[in-house]
Amino acid sequence: MAAAALGSSSGSASPAVAELCQNTPETFLEASKLLLTYADNILRNPNDEKYRSIRIGNTAFSTRLLPVRGAVECLFEMGFEEGETHLIFPKKASVEQLQKIRDLIAIERSSRLDGSNKSHKVELSQQPAASTQLPTTPSSNPSGLNQHTRNHQGQSSDLPSASTVTPDSAILGVLQSNIQHVLVYESPALQEKALACIPVQELKRKSQEKLSRVRKLDKGTNISDEDFLLLELLHWFKEEFFHWVNNILCSKCGGQTRSRDRSLLPNDDELKWGAKKVEDHYCDACQFSNRFPRYNNPEKLLETRCGRCGEWANCFTLCCRALGFEARYVWDYTDHVWTEVYSPSQQRWLHCDACEDVCDKPLLYEIGWGKKLSYVIAFSKDEVVDVTWRYSCKHEEVIARRTKVKEALLRETINGLNQQATVLSENRRKELLQRIIVELVEFISPKTPKPGELGGRISGSVAWRVARGEMGLQRKETSFIPSENEKISKQLHLCYNIVKDRYVRVSNNNQTISGWENGVWKMESIFRKVETDWHMITIFTPMLIFLVPLKLFWKQN
């Protein structure tokens, strides 16, 4: 048959095309049609930049090519290269090579169509037939395919075929691209570069001092120096290493700029570091257009040390791996990313958001920011895990929003990706299995928000946070108005019980007010934490730790 002939003859010239031919006839015809369209667009319009990039989140690409065996490899053999959110056909790429792979696909497609209906025969052409540009759709994909994609895409036969993927399942493409992206963090050379930027000894010194103080209070604590080192790393990254970008300063006059709602074409150097999106920050003072590339390569981010949540999570996850932490890059469908770090002493995964300098506050986004969560996926070199339920206490609402892909298909895709992950030892597989069992128990356990999870977002400008709807619920400031008895006695006596978490207004018939946050006018960087493992309750501030009930006693002279 035709497929066998191609596999034995031209297959030696194009292993990718031979692999493509192993799909079912229907899948091959659908994928080959799209591949020819991409190639013909470039061949007919070689100088038009818009035809040289394919958005990974594009529904056509993510559902009709990404899951298909050999399809993405065909694009690579044509000359496409991987980027953050796009596949790019660079100017240096050989048009002759693209023509060659295109023709091989066309020959096979023509043969198959000719076998069923001669009127559909595709002519091999030196001047490709006219075709229209494929539509693109906005993508929430924070990272692109990288150099490891070639090695793994060939195993994509375990993934669902294109005919089984629903139209709204671009999320499946994000899964594939992110599991490739996290492999970058495993580069020993890159980890060495990250370590050179981190004041490791200073962070360890601070963490050990804090651990010593805690152990004096509770000798049986299971919190380790690694846990405290993680907190120090978070704080250093937020306060000293990385900085947030709203608008950049003008590189020409040094004045303030404003971001314009348009993107600039990335240049070769920006593409080299994975910046497929370049923002235009305009200076009204000198009318100069400034470039702000959204780099996706963590090596470059060690140099620039700036960006928004995508850059923060990307670089922080690398720093965690460089220090030896087991870390996962976490992608949220509602447009946020962060990190999870495994704590051996606590035997669980800890949520870490470098943008906010918070650790172990998983309900922050749903309760504090007001996000409507649906899909939250964690990626590491070893596994992909759907961790949505760690970040929600409103499971029924989340389930109602999970409509982008069928649950069974999502599970099958994640299982397929996990089977393709790094080759694991039997002991490692058992360890991961034990962890996922613990996670599943955590996922189904009832959750209630802690005070540290009640606030809105702090990173980014107010306008930006308001536009994203992440300011959170604004708490009403509390004030105490003296009652008639208190006015007569000229005393207001208020006592806070840290154990029962309530105020008692002694001077007003022992009236009670529940909740630490409900008895203060304003608060910043202070919260109450129940340490069930330590058997203690603490009120934390940056400077002090209160371990006794608080009292307020006012007397009018």
TAWOWO-V841436 format. One record per residue. N is the residue number from 1. RES is the residue in one small letter. PHI is phi in whole degrees, -180 to 180 (none if undefined). Layout:
n=<N & N>
res=<RES & RES>
phi=<PHI & PHI>
//
This chain:
n=<1 & 2 & 3 & 4 & 5 & 6 & 7 & 8 & 9 & 10 & 11 & 12 & 13 & 14 & 15 & 16 & 17 & 18 & 19 & 20 & 21 & 22 & 23 & 24 & 25 & 26 & 27 & 28 & 29 & 30 & 31 & 32 & 33 & 34 & 35 & 36 & 37 & 38 & 39 & 40 & 41 & 42 & 43 & 44 & 45 & 46 & 47 & 48 & 49 & 50 & 51 & 52 & 53 & 54 & 55 & 56 & 57 & 58 & 59 & 60 & 61 & 62 & 63 & 64 & 65 & 66 & 67 & 68 & 69 & 70 & 71 & 72 & 73 & 74 & 75 & 76 & 77 & 78 & 79 & 80 & 81 & 82 & 83 & 84 & 85 & 86 & 87 & 88 & 89 & 90 & 91 & 92 & 93 & 94 & 95 & 96 & 97 & 98 & 99 & 100 & 101 & 102 & 103 & 104 & 105 & 106 & 107 & 108 & 109 & 110 & 111 & 112 & 113 & 114 & 115 & 116 & 117 & 118 & 119 & 120 & 121 & 122 & 123 & 124 & 125 & 126 & 127 & 128 & 129 & 130 & 131 & 132 & 133 & 134 & 135 & 136 & 137 & 138 & 139 & 140 & 141 & 142 & 143 & 144 & 145 & 146 & 147 & 148 & 149 & 150 & 151 & 152 & 153 & 154 & 155 & 156 & 157 & 158 & 159 & 160 & 161 & 162 & 163 & 164 & 165 & 166 & 167 & 168 & 169 & 170 & 171 & 172 & 173 & 174 & 175 & 176 & 177 & 178 & 179 & 180 & 181 & 182 & 183 & 184 & 185 & 186 & 187 & 188 & 189 & 190 & 191 & 192 & 193 & 194 & 195 & 196 & 197 & 198 & 199 & 200 & 201 & 202 & 203 & 204 & 205 & 206 & 207 & 208 & 209 & 210 & 211 & 212 & 213 & 214 & 215 & 216 & 217 & 218 & 219 & 220 & 221 & 222 & 223 & 224 & 225 & 226 & 227 & 228 & 229 & 230 & 231 & 232 & 233 & 234 & 235 & 236 & 237 & 238 & 239 & 240 & 241 & 242 & 243 & 244 & 245 & 246 & 247 & 248 & 249 & 250 & 251 & 252 & 253 & 254 & 255 & 256 & 257 & 258 & 259 & 260 & 261 & 262 & 263 & 264 & 265 & 266 & 267 & 268 & 269 & 270 & 271 & 272 & 273 & 274 & 275 & 276 & 277 & 278 & 279 & 280 & 281 & 282 & 283 & 284 & 285 & 286 & 287 & 288 & 289 & 290 & 291 & 292 & 293 & 294 & 295 & 296 & 297 & 298 & 299 & 300 & 301 & 302 & 303 & 304 & 305 & 306 & 307 & 308 & 309 & 310 & 311 & 312 & 313 & 314 & 315 & 316 & 317 & 318 & 319 & 320 & 321 & 322 & 323 & 324 & 325 & 326 & 327 & 328 & 329 & 330 & 331 & 332 & 333 & 334 & 335 & 336 & 337 & 338 & 339 & 340 & 341 & 342 & 343 & 344 & 345 & 346 & 347 & 348 & 349 & 350 & 351 & 352 & 353 & 354 & 355 & 356 & 357 & 358 & 359 & 360 & 361 & 362 & 363 & 364 & 365 & 366 & 367 & 368 & 369 & 370 & 371 & 372 & 373 & 374 & 375 & 376 & 377 & 378 & 379 & 380 & 381 & 382 & 383 & 384 & 385 & 386 & 387 & 388 & 389 & 390 & 391 & 392 & 393 & 394 & 395 & 396 & 397 & 398 & 399 & 400 & 401 & 402 & 403 & 404 & 405 & 406 & 407 & 408 & 409 & 410 & 411 & 412 & 413 & 414 & 415 & 416 & 417 & 418 & 419 & 420 & 421 & 422 & 423 & 424 & 425 & 426 & 427 & 428 & 429 & 430 & 431 & 432 & 433 & 434 & 435 & 436 & 437 & 438 & 439 & 440 & 441 & 442 & 443 & 444 & 445 & 446 & 447 & 448 & 449 & 450 & 451 & 452 & 453 & 454 & 455 & 456 & 457 & 458 & 459 & 460 & 461 & 462 & 463 & 464 & 465 & 466 & 467 & 468 & 469 & 470 & 471 & 472 & 473 & 474 & 475 & 476 & 477 & 478 & 479 & 480 & 481 & 482 & 483 & 484 & 485 & 486 & 487 & 488 & 489 & 490 & 491 & 492 & 493 & 494 & 495 & 496 & 497 & 498 & 499 & 500 & 501 & 502 & 503 & 504 & 505 & 506 & 507 & 508 & 509 & 510 & 511 & 512 & 513 & 514 & 515 & 516 & 517 & 518 & 519 & 520 & 521 & 522 & 523 & 524 & 525 & 526 & 527 & 528 & 529 & 530 & 531 & 532 & 533 & 534 & 535 & 536 & 537 & 538 & 539 & 540 & 541 & 542 & 543 & 544 & 545 & 546 & 547 & 548 & 549 & 550 & 551 & 552 & 553 & 554 & 555 & 556 & 557>
res=<m & a & a & a & a & l & g & s & s & s & g & s & a & s & p & a & v & a & e & l & c & q & n & t & p & e & t & f & l & e & a & s & k & l & l & l & t & y & a & d & n & i & l & r & n & p & n & d & e & k & y & r & s & i & r & i & g & n & t & a & f & s & t & r & l & l & p & v & r & g & a & v & e & c & l & f & e & m & g & f & e & e & g & e & t & h & l & i & f & p & k & k & a & s & v & e & q & l & q & k & i & r & d & l & i & a & i & e & r & s & s & r & l & d & g & s & n & k & s & h & k & v & e & l & s & q & q & p & a & a & s & t & q & l & p & t & t & p & s & s & n & p & s & g & l & n & q & h & t & r & n & h & q & g & q & s & s & d & l & p & s & a & s & t & v & t & p & d & s & a & i & l & g & v & l & q & s & n & i & q & h & v & l & v & y & e & s & p & a & l & q & e & k & a & l & a & c & i & p & v & q & e & l & k & r & k & s & q & e & k & l & s & r & v & r & k & l & d & k & g & t & n & i & s & d & e & d & f & l & l & l & e & l & l & h & w & f & k & e & e & f & f & h & w & v & n & n & i & l & c & s & k & c & g & g & q & t & r & s & r & d & r & s & l & l & p & n & d & d & e & l & k & w & g & a & k & k & v & e & d & h & y & c & d & a & c & q & f & s & n & r & f & p & r & y & n & n & p & e & k & l & l & e & t & r & c & g & r & c & g & e & w & a & n & c & f & t & l & c & c & r & a & l & g & f & e & a & r & y & v & w & d & y & t & d & h & v & w & t & e & v & y & s & p & s & q & q & r & w & l & h & c & d & a & c & e & d & v & c & d & k & p & l & l & y & e & i & g & w & g & k & k & l & s & y & v & i & a & f & s & k & d & e & v & v & d & v & t & w & r & y & s & c & k & h & e & e & v & i & a & r & r & t & k & v & k & e & a & l & l & r & e & t & i & n & g & l & n & q & q & a & t & v & l & s & e & n & r & r & k & e & l & l & q & r & i & i & v & e & l & v & e & f & i & s & p & k & t & p & k & p & g & e & l & g & g & r & i & s & g & s & v & a & w & r & v & a & r & g & e & m & g & l & q & r & k & e & t & s & f & i & p & s & e & n & e & k & i & s & k & q & l & h & l & c & y & n & i & v & k & d & r & y & v & r & v & s & n & n & n & q & t & i & s & g & w & e & n & g & v & w & k & m & e & s & i & f & r & k & v & e & t & d & w & h & m & i & t & i & f & t & p & m & l & i & f & l & v & p & l & k & l & f & w & k & q & n>
phi=<none & -62 & -62 & -66 & -64 & -66 & -64 & -93 & -103 & -72 & -60 & -66 & -82 & -144 & -58 & -67 & -65 & -60 & -66 & -60 & -70 & -80 & -74 & -63 & -55 & -64 & -65 & -61 & -63 & -68 & -69 & -65 & -62 & -70 & -62 & -65 & -64 & -59 & -66 & -65 & -57 & -73 & -65 & -84 & -133 & -64 & -103 & -95 & -62 & -66 & -88 & -96 & -131 & -124 & -72 & -63 & -79 & -55 & -58 & -61 & -68 & -73 & -105 & -106 & -121 & -55 & -82 & -89 & -59 & 84 & -68 & -67 & -62 & -62 & -64 & -63 & -68 & -67 & 128 & -68 & -124 & -83 & -141 & -67 & -125 & -136 & -96 & -118 & -98 & -70 & -63 & -77 & -67 & -82 & -67 & -64 & -66 & -60 & -62 & -62 & -67 & -59 & -68 & -61 & -65 & -64 & -61 & -65 & -63 & -61 & -62 & -69 & -68 & -64 & -70 & -108 & -161 & -62 & -68 & -99 & -61 & -94 & -85 & -75 & -133 & -79 & -115 & -56 & -65 & -62 & -148 & -99 & -70 & -69 & -70 & -115 & -123 & -59 & -123 & -96 & -69 & -84 & -146 & -110 & -72 & -119 & -66 & -81 & -61 & -56 & -75 & -105 & -62 & -65 & -96 & -74 & -64 & -77 & -81 & -63 & -73 & -61 & -72 & -99 & -88 & -75 & -60 & -97 & -98 & -59 & -58 & -66 & -66 & -65 & -59 & -63 & -70 & -72 & -69 & -76 & -62 & -68 & -66 & -60 & -65 & -87 & -68 & -59 & -65 & -69 & -64 & -63 & -64 & -67 & -61 & -66 & -92 & -98 & -77 & -58 & -64 & -66 & -65 & -66 & -61 & -65 & -67 & -69 & -63 & -69 & -64 & -61 & -65 & -67 & -67 & -67 & -82 & -146 & -69 & -96 & -64 & -100 & -80 & -102 & -67 & -63 & -64 & -71 & -64 & -61 & -64 & -66 & -63 & -57 & -66 & -62 & -61 & -73 & -90 & -122 & -97 & -103 & -135 & -83 & -115 & -96 & -133 & -85 & -78 & -65 & -74 & -96 & -115 & 82 & -82 & -75 & -116 & -132 & -77 & -97 & -78 & -159 & -112 & -99 & -71 & -70 & -88 & -62 & -68 & -67 & -64 & -58 & -102 & 79 & -89 & -84 & -121 & -126 & -80 & -105 & -108 & -98 & -101 & -70 & -70 & -117 & 56 & -107 & -95 & -100 & -96 & -127 & -72 & -93 & -67 & -114 & -90 & -63 & -64 & -67 & -68 & -63 & -90 & -76 & 56 & -155 & 147 & -117 & -57 & -60 & -69 & -61 & -65 & -62 & -73 & -67 & -62 & -61 & -61 & -62 & -66 & -64 & -85 & 93 & -72 & -79 & -131 & -126 & -88 & -111 & -111 & -111 & -59 & -86 & 79 & -158 & -140 & -155 & -131 & -121 & -126 & -85 & -103 & -61 & -69 & -96 & 55 & -160 & -86 & -107 & -72 & -135 & -116 & -66 & -60 & -103 & 56 & -127 & -134 & 61 & -127 & -65 & -87 & -56 & -75 & -74 & -89 & -74 & -86 & 82 & -74 & -98 & -71 & -141 & -129 & -129 & -122 & -106 & -127 & -140 & -65 & -101 & -165 & -119 & -135 & -81 & -107 & -50 & -74 & -67 & -103 & -139 & -115 & -124 & -61 & -63 & -66 & -65 & -58 & -65 & -92 & -85 & -120 & -76 & -153 & -63 & -59 & -63 & -68 & -62 & -63 & -62 & -66 & -63 & -62 & -63 & -65 & -66 & -68 & -89 & -66 & -50 & -62 & -112 & -74 & -63 & -64 & -66 & -62 & -64 & -62 & -65 & -64 & -63 & -65 & -66 & -65 & -62 & -63 & -61 & -63 & -62 & -60 & -90 & -74 & -61 & -125 & -129 & -67 & -95 & -52 & -70 & -107 & -97 & -88 & -78 & -69 & -110 & -82 & 94 & -68 & -60 & -61 & -66 & -68 & -64 & -62 & -87 & 69 & -118 & -75 & 81 & -76 & -82 & -80 & -74 & -71 & -99 & -135 & -113 & -104 & -57 & -79 & -63 & -63 & -70 & -66 & -66 & -81 & 58 & -141 & -130 & -114 & -123 & -126 & -105 & -99 & -69 & -76 & -84 & 54 & -153 & -98 & -122 & -91 & -59 & -80 & -134 & 58 & 55 & -62 & -113 & -131 & -85 & 98 & -56 & -72 & -87 & -119 & -121 & -75 & -144 & -146 & -149 & 57 & -145 & -158 & -100 & -132 & -95 & -99 & -65 & -73 & -89 & 58 & -151 & -124 & -131 & -109 & -100 & -134 & -62 & -110 & -133 & -125 & -94 & -116 & -129 & -58 & -92 & -131 & -124 & -130 & -120 & -138 & -85 & -78>
//
